[in-house]
Amino acid sequence: SSKKKGRSKRARVLLASVEEATWNLLDKGEKIAKEAIVFKDELHAALADVRKESQALKVSAEAFTSDPCYLPKRQAVVQAARSLLTAVTRLLILADMVDVAYLLEHLTVVSR
């Protein structure tokens, strides 16, 4: 067999799907940040954080897939995934806050 032992194909596929989802989120987040009137700086900071954590996950996951039985590599990828999840959550909360601010602005205009 030409397949190298100890390497997980499923982990590579999973990493690719996480990367694709992250890039889609970043694309949408950048569009929101361009159009946002409020929280613009916070959105840009959150986007940069998601990019940074995504790259850290990619690096640690690639090391992990080469040796999935090595506990420190497994721990590193788990920590990187948690950090990315935290960054994504922050971005989503900020995007919701922008939506709420936009809705409140329109509700205020209508009620006058």
N, C-alpha and C positions, 0 to 999 in steps of 0.2 A: 504494500500500500504506500502511496506517495504522501499520505496525510501524516503530519508530524504528531506524535503522541503528546498528550498533555495540553493540547491547544483546543479551546472550545470554539467551535464554529458558531454555535448559538449566541455566545457572548459577543462575537464580532457583529452578527446580524442585529442583535439588540442595541449595541452601541451605535450602529449606523442609523437605526430608527430613532434613537434618542437625539442624535445629532441633527437629523432632518427635522424633527419636531422642534428642536431648539432654534434652528435657523428660521423656521416658519414663524415661531413666536417672536423672534428678534425682528423679522421683517414687518410684522404687524405692529409691534411695539414702536418701531421707528416711524411708521406712518402716524400712529397716535401721537407720538412726541412732536412731530412736525406740525400737526394741527392743533395741539393743545395750547390753551391760553394759560391755564394754571398748572402748577407742578411740572413745568417744562424741565427745569434743572434736575429735579428729583427723578424724573423719567429717564433722562439721559444717563444719570448716575446708575440707576437700576439696570438699564440696558448694558452699560459697560460691565457691571457686576455679573450679569448673566453670561456675557461673552467670556469673561475671565474664568468663571466657574465651569463653564462648558469646556473650555480648553483644558482646565485642570482635570476634569473628569475624563476627557479623551486620553490624556497622557497616562493617568493612573489605570484606566481600563485597558489600554494597550499593553501595559506592563502586566496587568493581571491576567489577560488572556494568554500571554506567553507562559505563565506559570500559575494556574488557578489554585493549586494546592498550597501555595506559600502564603501563610497567614498574614504577614505584614502587607503584602500586595492586596489581599482581600480587604483588609481593614482600611487601606488607603482608598480603594475604590468606593467602599461604603461611605466613608467620610466625604469624598468628593461628590458623590451622588446626593448626599444630604445637603451639602453646601449649595449645589445647583438648585435643588428643590427649594431651599430657602430664598435664593435669589429670584427664582421664577415666581414664587409666591409674593414676594415684595413687589415685583413688576406688575403682577395681576391686581394686587390691591391698589397700587397707584393708578392703574388704568381704570379701575372701578371708581376711584375717587374723582378722576377727570370726568367720567360719565355722569356721576352724581352732581358735580359742580355745573356741568353743562345743562343738566335737567333742571336744577334749581334756578339757574339763570333764566331759562325759558319759562318756568312756572312763575317767576317773579314778574316777568314782562307781561304774561297773559293776565295775571290778576290785577294789574294796574288799571 
